[in-house]
Amino acid sequence: MATFPLDGFGGYTSKTFVFKTDSDGNAIHTDVVYPTQAADSPSTVLVHYHGGFLVFGDRYSFLPYWLVHASVARNWIFVTPEYRLIPESTAHASVEDAVDAYKWVRSSLSGLLERPIGSVLVAGSSAGGYLALTTTTIVAEKPDALLLVYGMLDAAGPTYTTPGPNIFGQPTIETGPILREFPITKEGDGRKKLSAYKMPLDVSSDPRSSLVSALHIDGVFVDYMTGVAGLARAISEQGVEAIADRDRHLFPLTFGNLAGMPRTFLLHGANDSGVPISCSEKAAEKLRAAGVEVVEEFPADAEHGFDTRAGNINAESAESDRLNAVESLRNAIQFLSSSVDLASVRLSPAEKQKFEQVAIRMMQSSSEEQKNIAREEMQSQGKDPLILFYQNHAYHVLKTNALRQQQQ
């Protein structure tokens, strides 16, 4: 029985790398799980940023084994980086590390593993979802797909800028003592910067867990993210224009350029009491308005962390059929897999328009015979089967959107 979290996958090797050293000389680590034997074709890489409200966690925390298993089943490489945590640092450092991890994958991983890198996919859960989204708005070379799992995506929203209840339905606590124990970071405050904090089994007993509660109750999360005391109050009173230019990249849904974002899958439980589903709903609205392809998966009963609490599971196995919201996990995996297929076919805007027009005709068709005629039309042009896959995918997306509009 393997004791190391990422050991035990047949034909795979797990290795820890230092992907950067911060300005204080602290090494920041990532684990890479990769096929021991290199494939003949370029390898797909899935980068996943862990959760922990930006306050706690490490590269093994809340590990989405379902994504590791999915990677192994497809001969992909799985990367799980760490990043500096608040309150010893601000989210400026967290985002910088997330961006640097992504760039390290693009620039260095091929040489270290002695194999070419193909598609790069980016995912993140909770705070990691925030980092995945923010990273993707910043980097020039975008990933081929984005998977955001119950992400803290609306950083300028009321959840993080106005006083409110404790998370997870917990009782309100006295916030003063914990905020004094963990003040907002200031230059030269002497605290050691943390890029990993392993939580105890009893999370409720850890003071950093109490800090997360206090940040929500007092509505000062963005103060700690930016290092600007009073910013949350200013946002709630004056609006997002209160956010200084130097901090605006930390709020991608509000200020980020979303037009060039890759196709995105949003997975979020409707009853999430840790991060409200409104964060993902806002992301879906903003991304669609920017012309991004968005797939939503909002199961009715999927509490925060539902996927990781299941443990070391393979969501695609028959034994997982009983798991809560397992179909949502399978749909997310299929989305990532299809994104790799689509990335291998580079379409011109004119080609995309043509295929989408065919997909619209398919959607409007009343019979399988008519749909098959549309498929045959593309085949007669000698198109690659992956193009046909894109056509079918567009059909399902358009059909889903049409049904949603009818219900509104």
LUMDONU-625166 format. One line per field, with one value per residue (C-alpha): residue number from 1; residue in one letter; chain; x, y, z. Coordinates in Angstrom, 3 decimals, padded with zeros to 6 digits, always signed. Last residue first. Example, Ala and Ser with C-alpha at 12.3 -4.5 7.8 and 13.67 -1.06 7.14 Angstrom:
! LUMDONU-625166
n	[2|1]
res	[S|A]
chain	[A|A]
px	[+013.670|+012.300]
py	[-001.060|-004.500]
pz	[+007.140|+007.800]
***
This chain:
! LUMDONU-625166
n	[408|407|406|405|404|403|402|401|400|399|398|397|396|395|394|393|392|391|390|389|388|387|386|385|384|383|382|381|380|379|378|377|376|375|374|373|372|371|370|369|368|367|366|365|364|363|362|361|360|359|358|357|356|355|354|353|352|351|350|349|348|347|346|345|344|343|342|341|340|339|338|337|336|335|334|333|332|331|330|329|328|327|326|325|324|323|322|321|320|319|318|317|316|315|314|313|312|311|310|309|308|307|306|305|304|303|302|301|300|299|298|297|296|295|294|293|292|291|290|289|288|287|286|285|284|283|282|281|280|279|278|277|276|275|274|273|272|271|270|269|268|267|266|265|264|263|262|261|260|259|258|257|256|255|254|253|252|251|250|249|248|247|246|245|244|243|242|241|240|239|238|237|236|235|234|233|232|231|230|229|228|227|226|225|224|223|222|221|220|219|218|217|216|215|214|213|212|211|210|209|208|207|206|205|204|203|202|201|200|199|198|197|196|195|194|193|192|191|190|189|188|187|186|185|184|183|182|181|180|179|178|177|176|175|174|173|172|171|170|169|168|167|166|165|164|163|162|161|160|159|158|157|156|155|154|153|152|151|150|149|148|147|146|145|144|143|142|141|140|139|138|137|136|135|134|133|132|131|130|129|128|127|126|125|124|123|122|121|120|119|118|117|116|115|114|113|112|111|110|109|108|107|106|105|104|103|102|101|100|99|98|97|96|95|94|93|92|91|90|89|88|87|86|85|84|83|82|81|80|79|78|77|76|75|74|73|72|71|70|69|68|67|66|65|64|63|62|61|60|59|58|57|56|55|54|53|52|51|50|49|48|47|46|45|44|43|42|41|40|39|38|37|36|35|34|33|32|31|30|29|28|27|26|25|24|23|22|21|20|19|18|17|16|15|14|13|12|11|10|9|8|7|6|5|4|3|2|1]
res	[Q|Q|Q|Q|R|L|A|N|T|K|L|V|H|Y|A|H|N|Q|Y|F|L|I|L|P|D|K|G|Q|S|Q|M|E|E|R|A|I|N|K|Q|E|E|S|S|S|Q|M|M|R|I|A|V|Q|E|F|K|Q|K|E|A|P|S|L|R|V|S|A|L|D|V|S|S|S|L|F|Q|I|A|N|R|L|S|E|V|A|N|L|R|D|S|E|A|S|E|A|N|I|N|G|A|R|T|D|F|G|H|E|A|D|A|P|F|E|E|V|V|E|V|G|A|A|R|L|K|E|A|A|K|E|S|C|S|I|P|V|G|S|D|N|A|G|H|L|L|F|T|R|P|M|G|A|L|N|G|F|T|L|P|F|L|H|R|D|R|D|A|I|A|E|V|G|Q|E|S|I|A|R|A|L|G|A|V|G|T|M|Y|D|V|F|V|G|D|I|H|L|A|S|V|L|S|S|R|P|D|S|S|V|D|L|P|M|K|Y|A|S|L|K|K|R|G|D|G|E|K|T|I|P|F|E|R|L|I|P|G|T|E|I|T|P|Q|G|F|I|N|P|G|P|T|T|Y|T|P|G|A|A|D|L|M|G|Y|V|L|L|L|A|D|P|K|E|A|V|I|T|T|T|T|L|A|L|Y|G|G|A|S|S|G|A|V|L|V|S|G|I|P|R|E|L|L|G|S|L|S|S|R|V|W|K|Y|A|D|V|A|D|E|V|S|A|H|A|T|S|E|P|I|L|R|Y|E|P|T|V|F|I|W|N|R|A|V|S|A|H|V|L|W|Y|P|L|F|S|Y|R|D|G|F|V|L|F|G|G|H|Y|H|V|L|V|T|S|P|S|D|A|A|Q|T|P|Y|V|V|D|T|H|I|A|N|G|D|S|D|T|K|F|V|F|T|K|S|T|Y|G|G|F|G|D|L|P|F|T|A|M]
chain	[A|A|A|A|A|A|A|A|A|A|A|A|A|A|A|A|A|A|A|A|A|A|A|A|A|A|A|A|A|A|A|A|A|A|A|A|A|A|A|A|A|A|A|A|A|A|A|A|A|A|A|A|A|A|A|A|A|A|A|A|A|A|A|A|A|A|A|A|A|A|A|A|A|A|A|A|A|A|A|A|A|A|A|A|A|A|A|A|A|A|A|A|A|A|A|A|A|A|A|A|A|A|A|A|A|A|A|A|A|A|A|A|A|A|A|A|A|A|A|A|A|A|A|A|A|A|A|A|A|A|A|A|A|A|A|A|A|A|A|A|A|A|A|A|A|A|A|A|A|A|A|A|A|A|A|A|A|A|A|A|A|A|A|A|A|A|A|A|A|A|A|A|A|A|A|A|A|A|A|A|A|A|A|A|A|A|A|A|A|A|A|A|A|A|A|A|A|A|A|A|A|A|A|A|A|A|A|A|A|A|A|A|A|A|A|A|A|A|A|A|A|A|A|A|A|A|A|A|A|A|A|A|A|A|A|A|A|A|A|A|A|A|A|A|A|A|A|A|A|A|A|A|A|A|A|A|A|A|A|A|A|A|A|A|A|A|A|A|A|A|A|A|A|A|A|A|A|A|A|A|A|A|A|A|A|A|A|A|A|A|A|A|A|A|A|A|A|A|A|A|A|A|A|A|A|A|A|A|A|A|A|A|A|A|A|A|A|A|A|A|A|A|A|A|A|A|A|A|A|A|A|A|A|A|A|A|A|A|A|A|A|A|A|A|A|A|A|A|A|A|A|A|A|A|A|A|A|A|A|A|A|A|A|A|A|A|A|A|A|A|A|A|A|A|A|A|A|A|A|A|A|A|A|A|A|A|A|A|A|A|A|A|A|A|A|A|A|A|A|A|A|A|A|A|A|A|A|A]
px	[-036.390|-037.077|-036.944|-033.581|-032.167|-033.399|-031.710|-028.457|-028.471|-029.176|-026.376|-023.899|-025.047|-024.757|-021.386|-020.145|-021.419|-019.606|-016.458|-016.605|-016.997|-013.871|-012.210|-013.201|-010.940|-012.721|-012.767|-015.405|-017.805|-017.446|-018.838|-021.917|-022.242|-022.729|-025.465|-027.188|-026.922|-028.787|-031.523|-031.895|-031.885|-035.041|-036.462|-033.495|-033.116|-030.118|-028.513|-029.037|-027.393|-024.503|-024.020|-023.821|-021.389|-019.193|-019.127|-018.420|-015.540|-014.110|-014.269|-012.624|-009.775|-009.632|-006.603|-007.308|-005.197|-006.780|-010.179|-009.033|-007.426|-010.625|-012.607|-010.610|-011.141|-014.886|-015.060|-013.408|-015.893|-018.787|-017.462|-017.248|-020.818|-021.926|-020.347|-022.660|-022.579|-020.870|-022.899|-021.581|-018.006|-017.548|-018.296|-015.081|-014.932|-014.807|-011.638|-011.512|-008.847|-010.995|-014.720|-014.121|-012.259|-015.296|-017.739|-015.302|-018.047|-021.422|-022.816|-026.590|-028.305|-025.616|-024.397|-022.520|-022.073|-020.304|-018.918|-017.625|-016.175|-017.720|-016.978|-020.604|-020.281|-017.320|-019.097|-022.324|-020.546|-018.271|-021.239|-022.921|-019.678|-019.456|-023.239|-022.716|-021.653|-018.238|-018.295|-022.022|-022.314|-025.993|-026.052|-022.861|-020.301|-018.547|-017.766|-016.197|-014.386|-013.412|-010.293|-010.145|-009.325|-012.229|-011.882|-009.695|-009.678|-011.216|-014.261|-014.126|-010.322|-010.116|-006.477|-005.428|-006.985|-004.554|-001.993|-004.793|-006.319|-009.717|-012.149|-013.569|-015.129|-018.004|-018.014|-019.587|-019.088|-015.764|-014.548|-015.554|-013.571|-010.592|-010.338|-006.824|-004.985|-002.796|-004.493|-005.826|-006.031|-008.190|-010.096|-011.196|-012.411|-016.104|-016.063|-017.735|-015.937|-012.434|-013.202|-014.177|-010.990|-009.017|-010.737|-009.457|-006.015|-006.397|-006.698|-009.205|-011.940|-009.639|-009.543|-007.278|-004.641|-004.063|-000.776|+000.427|+002.466|+003.800|+004.408|+006.297|+008.055|+006.791|+009.153|+006.665|+009.053|+006.357|+002.960|+000.793|-002.723|-002.871|-003.084|-003.151|-005.014|-007.489|-007.981|-008.573|-011.047|-013.207|-015.445|-017.136|-020.417|-021.801|-020.918|-023.245|-020.393|-019.021|-019.712|-022.359|-021.804|-019.831|-019.279|-016.371|-015.649|-019.149|-020.350|-018.446|-014.998|-013.394|-016.047|-014.235|-013.843|-014.118|-016.505|-014.425|-013.101|-011.894|-010.155|-009.261|-006.503|-004.281|-003.530|-000.151|-000.149|-000.630|-002.699|-006.332|-005.378|-003.602|-006.651|-008.991|-006.671|-005.928|-009.625|-010.225|-007.359|-009.149|-012.033|-010.685|-008.400|-007.911|-005.634|-005.129|-001.926|-001.901|+001.362|+004.596|+007.583|+009.562|+012.705|+010.919|+013.046|+013.319|+009.575|+008.808|+010.845|+009.118|+005.389|+005.242|+007.409|+005.037|+002.116|+004.056|+005.107|+001.483|+000.426|+003.387|+002.541|-001.098|-000.241|+002.279|-000.243|-002.752|-000.915|+001.773|+001.919|-001.899|-002.184|-000.475|+002.387|+001.815|+002.059|+001.921|+000.016|+000.973|-000.619|+000.880|-001.483|-001.469|-005.255|-006.152|-003.425|-004.930|-008.419|-007.018|-005.308|-008.504|-010.574|-007.852|-008.747|-006.295|-007.838|-004.315|-001.400|+000.173|-000.302|-003.156|-003.980|-004.958|-005.686|-009.221|-007.746|-007.876|-005.261|-004.186|-004.371|-002.191|-003.160|-000.423|-000.944|+002.099|+003.484|+003.380|+005.679|+004.905|+007.509|+007.713|+007.426|+004.166|+003.996|+002.931|+004.524|+004.665|+005.269|+007.448|+008.272|+011.790|+012.218|+015.014|+013.197|+012.439|+010.799|+012.517|+010.824|+009.704|+011.290|+010.416|+008.842|+008.520|+005.804|+006.356|+003.627|+003.335|+000.858|-000.342|+000.746|+002.460|+000.783|-000.146|+002.997|+001.871|+001.553|+000.000]
py	[+031.418|+027.771|+028.347|+030.093|+027.098|+024.724|+026.806|+026.915|+023.135|+022.630|+024.996|+023.160|+019.759|+020.810|+022.427|+019.105|+017.270|+019.689|+019.472|+015.691|+015.982|+018.080|+015.334|+012.909|+014.875|+016.547|+015.092|+017.488|+014.581|+013.891|+017.330|+016.766|+013.285|+014.771|+017.078|+014.137|+012.209|+014.974|+014.835|+011.083|+011.455|+013.482|+016.864|+018.950|+022.313|+021.191|+019.622|+022.809|+024.715|+022.245|+022.806|+026.536|+025.839|+023.858|+026.668|+029.333|+027.289|+026.855|+030.597|+031.363|+028.981|+025.696|+024.140|+020.460|+018.936|+021.341|+019.783|+016.374|+017.817|+019.722|+016.506|+014.958|+017.960|+017.956|+014.200|+014.622|+017.322|+015.136|+012.273|+014.504|+015.670|+012.076|+011.329|+013.820|+011.761|+008.427|+005.267|+004.813|+004.897|+001.110|+001.139|+003.076|+006.498|+008.417|+006.581|+007.151|+007.988|+009.888|+010.625|+013.758|+015.145|+015.336|+016.743|+019.513|+022.118|+020.378|+018.680|+018.204|+020.136|+019.507|+022.660|+021.611|+024.584|+024.475|+027.740|+028.642|+032.141|+035.038|+037.744|+037.775|+034.026|+034.547|+037.169|+035.183|+031.899|+033.634|+035.214|+031.813|+030.343|+032.869|+032.698|+029.058|+030.244|+029.143|+027.225|+026.491|+024.782|+023.840|+024.409|+022.390|+023.849|+022.616|+025.266|+024.029|+026.589|+026.888|+029.022|+032.728|+035.269|+037.626|+037.511|+040.576|+040.915|+043.808|+042.508|+038.770|+038.881|+040.564|+040.081|+041.870|+044.985|+045.325|+047.705|+049.753|+050.517|+049.055|+051.794|+051.679|+048.385|+050.154|+053.104|+051.743|+047.963|+048.496|+050.949|+048.549|+045.763|+048.071|+049.043|+047.677|+047.182|+044.039|+042.918|+039.500|+040.408|+043.453|+041.410|+038.955|+041.673|+040.805|+040.590|+037.166|+035.948|+036.928|+035.613|+032.172|+031.912|+032.926|+030.234|+027.664|+029.169|+028.622|+024.838|+022.974|+022.967|+021.142|+018.018|+015.918|+018.627|+021.008|+021.017|+024.531|+025.092|+028.211|+030.058|+033.343|+033.701|+036.684|+039.602|+042.457|+044.004|+045.022|+044.551|+041.451|+041.802|+040.615|+036.957|+036.905|+040.221|+038.824|+035.765|+037.843|+040.238|+037.672|+036.400|+033.434|+033.050|+029.534|+027.232|+026.981|+025.929|+029.473|+032.036|+034.620|+038.002|+041.216|+042.639|+042.407|+038.712|+037.269|+040.609|+040.206|+041.574|+038.126|+036.582|+033.351|+031.571|+028.338|+025.421|+023.491|+025.542|+023.498|+025.514|+024.296|+024.549|+026.643|+030.222|+031.446|+035.097|+034.422|+036.833|+035.825|+032.155|+032.782|+034.516|+031.661|+028.954|+030.989|+031.463|+027.769|+027.014|+029.025|+026.541|+023.873|+024.460|+023.254|+024.098|+022.021|+022.039|+020.337|+018.974|+018.616|+016.866|+014.325|+014.343|+014.757|+017.726|+019.084|+018.998|+020.405|+023.569|+026.205|+025.447|+023.726|+026.475|+029.086|+027.447|+027.316|+030.956|+032.019|+030.200|+031.684|+035.228|+034.640|+033.594|+036.435|+039.086|+037.221|+038.695|+037.080|+036.050|+036.326|+034.675|+031.783|+031.401|+028.820|+025.050|+023.157|+019.994|+018.666|+015.631|+014.262|+012.508|+008.853|+008.889|+006.542|+008.150|+011.600|+010.403|+008.741|+011.994|+013.930|+011.598|+011.842|+015.479|+016.145|+018.189|+018.926|+017.178|+020.288|+022.232|+023.710|+026.855|+030.514|+030.960|+029.690|+026.164|+024.790|+023.138|+024.311|+021.606|+021.501|+018.840|+018.140|+016.378|+014.544|+014.934|+011.700|+008.670|+008.212|+008.444|+005.451|+006.313|+008.097|+011.280|+012.514|+015.890|+017.390|+021.088|+022.980|+026.526|+027.050|+029.960|+032.410|+035.465|+036.702|+033.373|+030.311|+028.618|+025.308|+023.150|+019.638|+016.617|+013.365|+010.785|+008.004|+006.157|+002.706|+001.624|+004.413|+003.710|+006.924|+010.335|+010.554|+008.802|+005.898|+003.302|+000.000]
pz	[-018.971|-019.785|-023.549|-023.184|-021.303|-023.981|-026.676|-024.707|-024.300|-028.001|-028.948|-026.744|-028.016|-031.652|-031.086|-029.701|-032.754|-035.066|-032.981|-033.247|-036.993|-037.044|-035.046|-037.782|-040.180|-043.063|-046.544|-047.820|-048.279|-044.563|-043.786|-045.914|-044.459|-040.996|-042.298|-043.981|-040.715|-038.916|-041.525|-041.043|-037.251|-037.598|-036.620|-037.631|-035.893|-033.865|-036.904|-038.871|-036.039|-036.049|-039.775|-039.140|-036.313|-038.667|-041.210|-038.601|-037.203|-040.681|-041.334|-037.994|-038.913|-037.067|-035.432|-034.916|-032.147|-029.675|-030.353|-029.206|-026.077|-025.369|-025.763|-022.931|-020.696|-021.328|-020.831|-017.437|-016.449|-017.581|-015.500|-012.441|-012.975|-013.383|-010.003|-008.269|-005.044|-005.438|-006.082|-009.620|-008.350|-008.350|-012.091|-012.681|-014.314|-011.033|-010.007|-006.284|-003.734|-001.263|-001.584|+000.478|-002.541|-004.837|-002.308|-001.351|-000.980|-000.887|-003.964|-003.895|-006.692|-009.292|-011.094|-014.236|-016.534|-019.903|-021.218|-024.691|-024.397|-026.324|-023.766|-022.622|-022.136|-019.813|-017.727|-017.288|-016.551|-014.038|-012.273|-012.030|-010.718|-007.880|-007.324|-006.381|-002.947|-001.649|+001.619|+001.880|-001.520|-002.037|-005.815|-006.175|-008.535|-011.676|-014.297|-017.551|-019.682|-023.338|-023.540|-022.646|-025.329|-024.665|-020.881|-020.469|-016.692|-014.749|-012.892|-013.535|-013.243|-009.831|-008.781|-011.986|-010.467|-007.583|-009.112|-010.681|-007.296|-006.356|-005.314|-008.835|-007.723|-005.988|-003.609|-000.407|-000.719|-002.478|+000.176|+002.961|+001.313|+000.784|+004.462|+004.959|+001.676|+001.715|-001.498|-000.502|+003.187|+002.497|-000.088|+002.603|+004.959|+005.254|+009.060|+009.102|+005.970|+007.092|+010.585|+009.275|+007.220|+010.318|+012.369|+009.878|+010.332|+014.077|+013.629|+015.795|+013.141|+010.718|+012.843|+010.647|+010.862|+007.939|+006.082|+005.394|+002.261|+000.536|+003.782|+004.113|+007.443|+009.377|+009.766|+009.296|+006.754|+004.296|+005.851|+005.964|+007.280|+010.893|+011.987|+015.801|+015.822|+013.336|+015.567|+018.701|+017.043|+015.237|+018.011|+016.355|+014.484|+014.425|+011.531|+008.551|+006.281|+006.257|+008.978|+008.251|+006.636|+006.617|+003.133|+000.681|+000.151|-000.179|-001.604|-004.872|-005.699|-005.601|-007.825|-008.690|-005.380|-007.365|-006.852|-009.439|-012.347|-015.322|-018.058|-021.516|-024.123|-021.884|-022.930|-024.140|-023.059|-019.360|-017.259|-017.800|-017.441|-014.158|-012.720|-013.634|-012.303|-009.180|-008.393|-009.021|-006.654|-003.993|-004.456|-006.807|-009.772|-013.303|-016.223|-019.374|-021.417|-024.809|-026.172|-024.214|-025.776|-023.729|-021.621|-018.270|-017.185|-020.718|-021.363|-017.930|-018.373|-020.518|-020.587|-017.207|-015.725|-017.206|-015.376|-012.111|-012.575|-013.043|-009.870|-007.997|-009.097|-008.202|-004.647|-004.308|-005.325|-003.152|-000.184|+001.909|+005.589|+005.548|+003.052|+001.328|-001.130|-003.836|-004.210|-007.485|-008.520|-011.972|-013.660|-016.906|-019.302|-020.361|-020.735|-017.852|-015.735|-016.229|-015.325|-012.209|-011.201|-011.909|-009.715|-007.091|-006.588|-003.723|-000.937|+000.248|-001.465|-003.037|+000.185|+002.163|+004.106|+003.685|-000.043|+000.785|+001.068|-002.480|-004.674|-008.127|-010.826|-013.949|-016.506|-019.061|-022.406|-023.707|-027.232|-029.288|-029.047|-025.358|-022.602|-020.285|-016.608|-017.333|-015.248|-011.828|-011.132|-007.662|-007.237|-004.836|-003.807|-002.444|-000.042|-000.844|+000.483|-003.054|-003.898|-005.333|-008.275|-009.774|-007.095|-008.216|-006.528|-008.470|-009.008|-011.541|-013.428|-014.976|-012.308|-010.055|-006.488|-005.540|-005.489|-001.818|-000.513|+001.663|-001.094|+000.000]
***
